[in-house]
């Protein structure tokens, strides 16, 4: 499986997914984003990834020394993510929040949501705050999509995502060997592809790929 190609063709993949399912695509920035809630609403969560290309636009919109963030702004302003129906940002990097604001302000049709997560996970009120934020986000997803996000839908999404994490962990464990059958660059492309594809489809790909990986001759770059 050419995971690098999956990453490079991520925009075409999302557009094809929309055409096939009629569903919505939700872009997200921070790694703390609760994908399962969006997935339970029938949404395709797609991580906004940086990709460098000539940039003579972002200076007008963002003052940042973080080049990945500038690349994200540049891509949005150039229409690379014109298929995205909404954006969510989670409490985290301030520059990432600025990139989120620029994208939203340049497309008034986008659904937008800012999700606050407690900075201190062991604080007395952290769990209550998190529950409240997730409840609001769930209700926003239901209103936006018209789909119910009940216990059954959430349980299914969690099952799909936990299976995905298990499969990725199996691949990661193969990297621990003295002569691994998979190296860092290939595994990174797997992780990137995993963040822009439907998790159920990605699980099928990974399930077929793991036996191939286990049968590889170790120590060869791919």
PyMOL commands that set and color helices and strands:
alter all, ss='L'
color gray80, all
select helices_A, chain A and resi 3-8+10-21+35-40+58-60+67-77+94-105+126-145+151-174+184-194+199-214
alter helices_A, ss='H'
color red, helices_A
select strands_A, chain A and resi 25-28+44-47+86-90+111-115
alter strands_A, ss='S'
color yellow, strands_A
deselect
rebuild
show_as cartoon
